[in-house]
Amino acid sequence: MFVISKLVWIFGQPLSLAFLFAVMGMLAGFFRRRWPGAVFSGLAALLMFITLFTSTGAYLSQGLEDRFARPTADPADLKCMIVLGGGFDNVVTTSRGGYEMNAAGDRFVEAMRLAMKFPQARILISGGDGTVTGGYEGDAPVAVRMFTAFGIDKSRLIEEPDSRTTWENAINTKVLLARNGLSDCLLITSGFHMPRSMGIFRKLDIPVVPWPVDYRSSGKETLRFDATQPGLNAQLIDISVREWYGLVGYYFAGRTSALYPAP
C-alpha cells in the first residue's frame, strides 16, 4: 500500500499528468492520429495553464486549511502534544546533520513555542523515513536533536521514528499514548493536512484537539489568473491534489472516519 501510494503520486501529480498527455499527443501525431493528438496536446496545455498560471492551488489549499479552524487562544493548560513529521529536509539532515526545516517546519516551531510556555507538557514526535528507497533519517530523531539543543529536557520527548505515512503516524502514536498514560493531546500538523489527520485519528478512536499551523493560503483566495508566481502556484496545487488523493484513497480503504472530516 505504501509503495502504491507513492507511485500513484509520482504519476498522478498535475505536472506529471501534463507531461504524460504531451507524450501521448506526440505519439498520436507520430502515427498520424490527428484528432487524438490534438486532444492530448490540448489537455496537456490546459493542465499546465491551470497549474502554473492560476490561483487554483491556493484556492484549494485554503479550503483544506479552513476546514479546522485554529483556536483563537492557547489552552489554559497543556499536558501533551503530538507533532506529525514532514517538517524537515531529511535528505539534507541525513548527510549534513543539524535540523534543516522545509516549508512545513512551522509544525516544530509551534511545538517548541508551546513546550516553552507549558514546561509540564510532553511532546510526542511521530515521523520516520517516508521515502520509497529508504536510508534517510526520519523527522522524529531530528526533532529530538533540535528540541534538546534549544533546552527542552529529553525526558519530556516521546520519539516515534518508524511511521512512513499518516496512517502509521496514528497507529504508532496510539500505542505510545497508552504506554505513557496520555490522552486528549493537541495534534499539530499543517492546516492543509489537518482534515485527513483528524479523520484517521477519529477512525482509530484517538481523541485529540486539532492545532493547525503552516498555512499556505492568505484566507482570502479567489479563482483568478496569476502569472506572477508559477512555481508557487504549482507547489500549492500539488499539495492540494495530494491531500485529496489521500482523503479519497483513505476513505475507500476504510482508514478515515469520513471522506472530508469536519469539526
C-alpha atoms as a printed R data frame, in Angstrom:
    type eleno elety resid chain resno       x      y       z
1   ATOM     1    CA   MET     A     1   0.000  0.000   0.000
2   ATOM     2    CA   PHE     A     2   2.838  2.389   0.869
3   ATOM     3    CA   VAL     A     3   4.702  1.855  -2.412
4   ATOM     4    CA   ILE     A     4   1.479  2.000  -4.431
5   ATOM     5    CA   SER     A     5   0.535  5.342  -2.869
6   ATOM     6    CA   LYS     A     6   3.970  6.758  -3.717
7   ATOM     7    CA   LEU     A     7   3.748  5.563  -7.328
8   ATOM     8    CA   VAL     A     8   0.240  6.970  -7.718
9   ATOM     9    CA   TRP     A     9   1.527 10.343  -6.586
10  ATOM    10    CA   ILE     A    10   4.612 10.292  -8.827
11  ATOM    11    CA   PHE     A    11   2.491  9.779 -11.938
12  ATOM    12    CA   GLY     A    12  -0.705 11.454 -10.726
13  ATOM    13    CA   GLN     A    13   0.500 14.929  -9.794
14  ATOM    14    CA   PRO     A    14  -0.656 17.691 -12.155
15  ATOM    15    CA   LEU     A    15   2.624 18.385 -13.966
16  ATOM    16    CA   SER     A    16   3.307 14.652 -14.363
17  ATOM    17    CA   LEU     A    17  -0.132 14.220 -15.919
18  ATOM    18    CA   ALA     A    18   0.524 17.183 -18.224
19  ATOM    19    CA   PHE     A    19   3.786 15.565 -19.317
20  ATOM    20    CA   LEU     A    20   2.056 12.226 -19.984
21  ATOM    21    CA   PHE     A    21  -0.659 13.947 -22.022
22  ATOM    22    CA   ALA     A    22   2.026 15.756 -24.031
23  ATOM    23    CA   VAL     A    23   3.862 12.493 -24.742
24  ATOM    24    CA   MET     A    24   0.593 10.822 -25.801
25  ATOM    25    CA   GLY     A    25  -0.102 13.780 -28.086
26  ATOM    26    CA   MET     A    26   3.332 13.438 -29.684
27  ATOM    27    CA   LEU     A    27   2.852  9.699 -30.186
28  ATOM    28    CA   ALA     A    28  -0.565 10.252 -31.725
29  ATOM    29    CA   GLY     A    29   0.984 12.788 -34.107
30  ATOM    30    CA   PHE     A    30   3.771 10.364 -34.998
31  ATOM    31    CA   PHE     A    31   1.187  7.769 -36.006
32  ATOM    32    CA   ARG     A    32  -0.794 10.425 -37.878
33  ATOM    33    CA   ARG     A    33  -3.741 10.354 -35.462
34  ATOM    34    CA   ARG     A    34  -4.611 13.971 -35.803
35  ATOM    35    CA   TRP     A    35  -7.636 14.327 -33.533
36  ATOM    36    CA   PRO     A    36  -6.343 12.222 -30.610
37  ATOM    37    CA   GLY     A    37  -3.079 14.140 -30.864
38  ATOM    38    CA   ALA     A    38  -4.890 17.459 -30.701
39  ATOM    39    CA   VAL     A    39  -6.979 16.327 -27.720
40  ATOM    40    CA   PHE     A    40  -3.997 15.088 -25.707
41  ATOM    41    CA   SER     A    41  -1.925 18.166 -26.540
42  ATOM    42    CA   GLY     A    42  -4.825 20.426 -25.563
43  ATOM    43    CA   LEU     A    43  -5.263 18.614 -22.258
44  ATOM    44    CA   ALA     A    44  -1.544 18.970 -21.520
45  ATOM    45    CA   ALA     A    45  -1.627 22.712 -22.280
46  ATOM    46    CA   LEU     A    46  -4.790 23.249 -20.226
47  ATOM    47    CA   LEU     A    47  -3.436 21.358 -17.222
48  ATOM    48    CA   MET     A    48  -0.160 23.279 -17.351
49  ATOM    49    CA   PHE     A    49  -2.002 26.580 -17.627
50  ATOM    50    CA   ILE     A    50  -4.213 25.812 -14.599
51  ATOM    51    CA   THR     A    51  -1.238 24.571 -12.589
52  ATOM    52    CA   LEU     A    52   1.197 27.367 -13.389
53  ATOM    53    CA   PHE     A    53  -0.874 30.441 -14.167
54  ATOM    54    CA   THR     A    54  -3.965 30.376 -11.964
55  ATOM    55    CA   SER     A    55  -4.661 30.583  -8.222
56  ATOM    56    CA   THR     A    56  -6.328 27.150  -8.229
57  ATOM    57    CA   GLY     A    57  -3.700 25.671  -5.917
58  ATOM    58    CA   ALA     A    58  -4.022 28.442  -3.342
59  ATOM    59    CA   TYR     A    59  -7.828 28.278  -3.542
60  ATOM    60    CA   LEU     A    60  -7.877 24.509  -2.965
61  ATOM    61    CA   SER     A    61  -5.332 24.793  -0.149
62  ATOM    62    CA   GLN     A    62  -7.477 27.430   1.504
63  ATOM    63    CA   GLY     A    63 -10.460 25.093   1.551
64  ATOM    64    CA   LEU     A    64  -8.425 22.401   3.298
65  ATOM    65    CA   GLU     A    65  -6.877 24.873   5.740
66  ATOM    66    CA   ASP     A    66 -10.204 26.402   6.711
67  ATOM    67    CA   ARG     A    67 -11.826 23.048   7.463
68  ATOM    68    CA   PHE     A    68 -10.491 23.018  11.030
69  ATOM    69    CA   ALA     A    69 -10.050 26.474  12.494
70  ATOM    70    CA   ARG     A    70  -7.215 27.045  14.910
71  ATOM    71    CA   PRO     A    71  -8.365 28.128  18.396
72  ATOM    72    CA   THR     A    72  -8.039 31.853  18.977
73  ATOM    73    CA   ALA     A    73  -6.036 31.430  22.191
74  ATOM    74    CA   ASP     A    74  -3.630 28.965  23.754
75  ATOM    75    CA   PRO     A    75  -5.122 26.356  26.072
76  ATOM    76    CA   ALA     A    76  -5.307 27.195  29.764
77  ATOM    77    CA   ASP     A    77  -3.270 24.093  30.464
78  ATOM    78    CA   LEU     A    78  -1.491 21.551  28.311
79  ATOM    79    CA   LYS     A    79  -0.289 18.104  29.246
80  ATOM    80    CA   CYS     A    80   0.716 16.711  25.863
81  ATOM    81    CA   MET     A    81   1.037 17.431  22.163
82  ATOM    82    CA   ILE     A    82   1.537 15.255  19.090
83  ATOM    83    CA   VAL     A    83   3.663 16.634  16.259
84  ATOM    84    CA   LEU     A    84   3.369 14.885  12.907
85  ATOM    85    CA   GLY     A    85   6.540 14.665  10.840
86  ATOM    86    CA   GLY     A    86   7.100 16.280   7.483
87  ATOM    87    CA   GLY     A    87   8.812 19.477   8.578
88  ATOM    88    CA   PHE     A    88  12.453 18.571   7.956
89  ATOM    89    CA   ASP     A    89  14.519 18.104   4.806
90  ATOM    90    CA   ASN     A    90  15.553 14.539   5.581
91  ATOM    91    CA   VAL     A    91  17.924 14.214   2.633
92  ATOM    92    CA   VAL     A    92  19.943 17.192   3.865
93  ATOM    93    CA   THR     A    93  19.885 16.293   7.561
94  ATOM    94    CA   THR     A    94  20.993 12.733   6.805
95  ATOM    95    CA   SER     A    95  24.140 13.904   5.039
96  ATOM    96    CA   ARG     A    96  24.842 17.158   6.877
97  ATOM    97    CA   GLY     A    97  23.320 16.709  10.326
98  ATOM    98    CA   GLY     A    98  21.630 19.578  12.104
99  ATOM    99    CA   TYR     A    99  17.910 20.207  11.670
100 ATOM   100    CA   GLU     A   100  17.174 21.769   8.298
101 ATOM   101    CA   MET     A   101  13.464 22.618   8.103
102 ATOM   102    CA   ASN     A   102  11.334 22.794   4.984
103 ATOM   103    CA   ALA     A   103   8.130 24.796   4.415
104 ATOM   104    CA   ALA     A   104   6.287 22.652   6.974
105 ATOM   105    CA   GLY     A   105   8.827 23.454   9.692
106 ATOM   106    CA   ASP     A   106   6.161 25.562  11.438
107 ATOM   107    CA   ARG     A   107   4.940 22.298  12.962
108 ATOM   108    CA   PHE     A   108   8.105 22.118  15.054
109 ATOM   109    CA   VAL     A   109   8.431 25.842  15.656
110 ATOM   110    CA   GLU     A   110   4.931 25.892  17.144
111 ATOM   111    CA   ALA     A   111   5.628 22.790  19.215
112 ATOM   112    CA   MET     A   112   8.757 24.482  20.556
113 ATOM   113    CA   ARG     A   113   6.794 27.609  21.475
114 ATOM   114    CA   LEU     A   114   4.159 25.602  23.332
115 ATOM   115    CA   ALA     A   115   6.792 23.442  25.008
116 ATOM   116    CA   MET     A   116   8.444 26.549  26.449
117 ATOM   117    CA   LYS     A   117   5.146 28.029  27.581
118 ATOM   118    CA   PHE     A   118   3.938 24.780  29.170
119 ATOM   119    CA   PRO     A   119   7.024 23.165  30.751
120 ATOM   120    CA   GLN     A   120   4.966 20.266  32.071
121 ATOM   121    CA   ALA     A   121   3.745 19.171  28.622
122 ATOM   122    CA   ARG     A   122   5.036 16.005  26.984
123 ATOM   123    CA   ILE     A   123   5.846 16.113  23.267
124 ATOM   124    CA   LEU     A   124   5.306 13.062  21.068
125 ATOM   125    CA   ILE     A   125   7.063 13.390  17.709
126 ATOM   126    CA   SER     A   126   5.866 10.952  15.061
127 ATOM   127    CA   GLY     A   127   7.785 10.611  11.813
128 ATOM   128    CA   GLY     A   128  10.120  8.157  10.136
129 ATOM   129    CA   ASP     A   129  11.656  7.843   6.683
130 ATOM   130    CA   GLY     A   130   8.816  8.329   4.208
131 ATOM   131    CA   THR     A   131  10.845  7.736   1.043
132 ATOM   132    CA   VAL     A   132  10.420  4.678  -1.194
133 ATOM   133    CA   THR     A   133  14.139  3.963  -1.282
134 ATOM   134    CA   GLY     A   134  14.730  4.347   2.462
135 ATOM   135    CA   GLY     A   135  18.042  5.125   4.065
136 ATOM   136    CA   TYR     A   136  17.228  8.611   5.320
137 ATOM   137    CA   GLU     A   137  16.895  9.995   8.820
138 ATOM   138    CA   GLY     A   138  13.283 10.440   9.927
139 ATOM   139    CA   ASP     A   139  11.736 13.555  11.440
140 ATOM   140    CA   ALA     A   140  11.488 12.157  14.963
141 ATOM   141    CA   PRO     A   141  15.238 11.836  15.685
142 ATOM   142    CA   VAL     A   142  15.927 15.194  14.007
143 ATOM   143    CA   ALA     A   143  13.254 16.868  16.137
144 ATOM   144    CA   VAL     A   144  14.682 15.341  19.314
145 ATOM   145    CA   ARG     A   145  18.086 16.702  18.356
146 ATOM   146    CA   MET     A   146  16.642 20.162  17.740
147 ATOM   147    CA   PHE     A   147  14.442 20.311  20.842
148 ATOM   148    CA   THR     A   148  17.228 19.268  23.180
149 ATOM   149    CA   ALA     A   149  19.593 21.779  21.543
150 ATOM   150    CA   PHE     A   150  17.103 24.505  22.458
151 ATOM   151    CA   GLY     A   151  16.884 23.393  26.061
152 ATOM   152    CA   ILE     A   152  13.881 21.041  26.070
153 ATOM   153    CA   ASP     A   153  14.578 18.217  28.514
154 ATOM   154    CA   LYS     A   154  14.785 14.905  26.692
155 ATOM   155    CA   SER     A   155  12.636 13.264  29.365
156 ATOM   156    CA   ARG     A   156   9.672 15.260  28.016
157 ATOM   157    CA   LEU     A   157  10.080 13.870  24.488
158 ATOM   158    CA   ILE     A   158   8.494 10.703  23.138
159 ATOM   159    CA   GLU     A   159  10.059  9.586  19.893
160 ATOM   160    CA   GLU     A   160   8.181  7.588  17.245
161 ATOM   161    CA   PRO     A   161  10.691  7.073  14.405
162 ATOM   162    CA   ASP     A   162   9.080  4.272  12.363
163 ATOM   163    CA   SER     A   163   6.000  5.705  10.632
164 ATOM   164    CA   ARG     A   164   6.096  6.442   6.892
165 ATOM   165    CA   THR     A   165   2.505  7.621   6.366
166 ATOM   166    CA   THR     A   166  -0.167  9.482   8.326
167 ATOM   167    CA   TRP     A   167  -1.940  6.171   8.927
168 ATOM   168    CA   GLU     A   168   1.205  4.742  10.513
169 ATOM   169    CA   ASN     A   169   1.660  8.004  12.468
170 ATOM   170    CA   ALA     A   170  -1.709  7.421  14.103
171 ATOM   171    CA   ILE     A   171  -1.313  3.669  14.715
172 ATOM   172    CA   ASN     A   172   2.108  4.030  16.335
173 ATOM   173    CA   THR     A   173   1.062  7.125  18.270
174 ATOM   174    CA   LYS     A   174  -1.908  5.306  19.798
175 ATOM   175    CA   VAL     A   175   0.423  2.677  21.252
176 ATOM   176    CA   LEU     A   176   2.797  5.261  22.702
177 ATOM   177    CA   LEU     A   177  -0.005  7.363  24.199
178 ATOM   178    CA   ALA     A   178  -1.371  4.323  26.020
179 ATOM   179    CA   ARG     A   179   2.090  3.329  27.198
180 ATOM   180    CA   ASN     A   180   2.704  6.792  28.649
181 ATOM   181    CA   GLY     A   181  -0.788  7.339  30.066
182 ATOM   182    CA   LEU     A   182  -1.551 10.318  27.835
183 ATOM   183    CA   SER     A   183  -4.777 11.374  26.109
184 ATOM   184    CA   ASP     A   184  -6.570 14.393  24.634
185 ATOM   185    CA   CYS     A   185  -3.332 15.863  23.284
186 ATOM   186    CA   LEU     A   186  -3.014 18.712  20.825
187 ATOM   187    CA   LEU     A   187  -2.488 17.439  17.288
188 ATOM   188    CA   ILE     A   188  -0.029 19.727  15.498
189 ATOM   189    CA   THR     A   189   0.246 19.487  11.742
190 ATOM   190    CA   SER     A   190  -0.129 21.681   8.660
191 ATOM   191    CA   GLY     A   191  -3.542 23.222   8.064
192 ATOM   192    CA   PHE     A   192  -3.980 21.509   4.700
193 ATOM   193    CA   HIS     A   193  -3.118 18.161   6.303
194 ATOM   194    CA   MET     A   194  -5.482 18.504   9.259
195 ATOM   195    CA   PRO     A   195  -8.708 17.119   7.685
196 ATOM   196    CA   ARG     A   196  -7.043 13.842   6.707
197 ATOM   197    CA   SER     A   197  -5.183 13.607  10.015
198 ATOM   198    CA   MET     A   198  -8.319 14.164  12.095
199 ATOM   199    CA   GLY     A   199 -10.241 11.605  10.068
200 ATOM   200    CA   ILE     A   200  -7.569  8.980  10.694
201 ATOM   201    CA   PHE     A   201  -7.213  9.719  14.411
202 ATOM   202    CA   ARG     A   202 -11.000  9.582  14.831
203 ATOM   203    CA   LYS     A   203 -11.150  6.288  12.965
204 ATOM   204    CA   LEU     A   204  -8.667  4.848  15.462
205 ATOM   205    CA   ASP     A   205 -10.519  6.377  18.446
206 ATOM   206    CA   ILE     A   206  -7.661  8.665  19.439
207 ATOM   207    CA   PRO     A   207  -9.117 11.833  20.994
208 ATOM   208    CA   VAL     A   208  -7.065 14.883  20.005
209 ATOM   209    CA   VAL     A   209  -7.523 18.642  19.752
210 ATOM   210    CA   PRO     A   210  -6.684 19.962  16.259
211 ATOM   211    CA   TRP     A   211  -3.961 22.605  16.270
212 ATOM   212    CA   PRO     A   212  -3.277 23.555  12.634
213 ATOM   213    CA   VAL     A   213  -0.185 25.526  11.615
214 ATOM   214    CA   ASP     A   214   1.828 26.116   8.435
215 ATOM   215    CA   TYR     A   215  -0.792 27.954   6.398
216 ATOM   216    CA   ARG     A   216  -0.048 28.312   2.682
217 ATOM   217    CA   SER     A   217  -3.018 30.487   1.633
218 ATOM   218    CA   SER     A   218  -3.992 34.024   2.636
219 ATOM   219    CA   GLY     A   219  -7.516 33.032   3.682
220 ATOM   220    CA   LYS     A   220  -8.893 35.432   1.060
221 ATOM   221    CA   GLU     A   221  -8.163 33.469  -2.085
222 ATOM   222    CA   THR     A   222 -10.369 33.521  -5.190
223 ATOM   223    CA   LEU     A   223 -10.024 31.721  -8.506
224 ATOM   224    CA   ARG     A   224  -8.113 34.025 -10.830
225 ATOM   225    CA   PHE     A   225  -5.391 34.276 -13.441
226 ATOM   226    CA   ASP     A   226  -1.981 34.609 -11.757
227 ATOM   227    CA   ALA     A   227   1.228 34.753 -13.791
228 ATOM   228    CA   THR     A   228   3.355 36.273 -11.015
229 ATOM   229    CA   GLN     A   229   4.399 33.067  -9.248
230 ATOM   230    CA   PRO     A   230   4.123 29.929 -11.428
231 ATOM   231    CA   GLY     A   231   6.487 27.916  -9.234
232 ATOM   232    CA   LEU     A   232   4.483 28.606  -6.087
233 ATOM   233    CA   ASN     A   233   1.198 28.006  -7.917
234 ATOM   234    CA   ALA     A   234   2.450 24.579  -8.991
235 ATOM   235    CA   GLN     A   235   3.597 23.775  -5.458
236 ATOM   236    CA   LEU     A   236   0.235 24.708  -3.943
237 ATOM   237    CA   ILE     A   237  -1.795 22.703  -6.426
238 ATOM   238    CA   ASP     A   238   0.487 19.718  -5.829
239 ATOM   239    CA   ILE     A   239  -0.133 19.976  -2.080
240 ATOM   240    CA   SER     A   240  -3.910 20.207  -2.501
241 ATOM   241    CA   VAL     A   241  -4.234 17.438  -5.078
242 ATOM   242    CA   ARG     A   242  -2.069 15.114  -2.984
243 ATOM   243    CA   GLU     A   243  -4.249 15.713   0.060
244 ATOM   244    CA   TRP     A   244  -7.393 14.959  -1.933
245 ATOM   245    CA   TYR     A   245  -5.823 11.788  -3.278
246 ATOM   246    CA   GLY     A   246  -5.140 10.863   0.343
247 ATOM   247    CA   LEU     A   247  -8.642 11.750   1.526
248 ATOM   248    CA   VAL     A   248 -10.330  9.718  -1.205
249 ATOM   249    CA   GLY     A   249  -7.897  6.804  -1.013
250 ATOM   250    CA   TYR     A   250  -8.089  6.526   2.775
251 ATOM   251    CA   TYR     A   251 -11.877  6.778   2.660
252 ATOM   252    CA   PHE     A   252 -12.255  3.835   0.287
253 ATOM   253    CA   ALA     A   253  -9.620  1.890   2.244
254 ATOM   254    CA   GLY     A   254 -11.672  2.377   5.431
255 ATOM   255    CA   ARG     A   255  -8.906  4.327   7.145
256 ATOM   256    CA   THR     A   256 -10.743  7.569   7.885
257 ATOM   257    CA   SER     A   257 -13.956  8.489   9.650
258 ATOM   258    CA   ALA     A   258 -15.351 10.479   6.701
259 ATOM   259    CA   LEU     A   259 -14.486 11.476   3.144
260 ATOM   260    CA   TYR     A   260 -13.973 15.088   4.198
261 ATOM   261    CA   PRO     A   261 -13.758 15.254   8.004
262 ATOM   262    CA   ALA     A   262 -15.174 18.329   9.690
263 ATOM   263    CA   PRO     A   263 -15.118 19.704  13.262
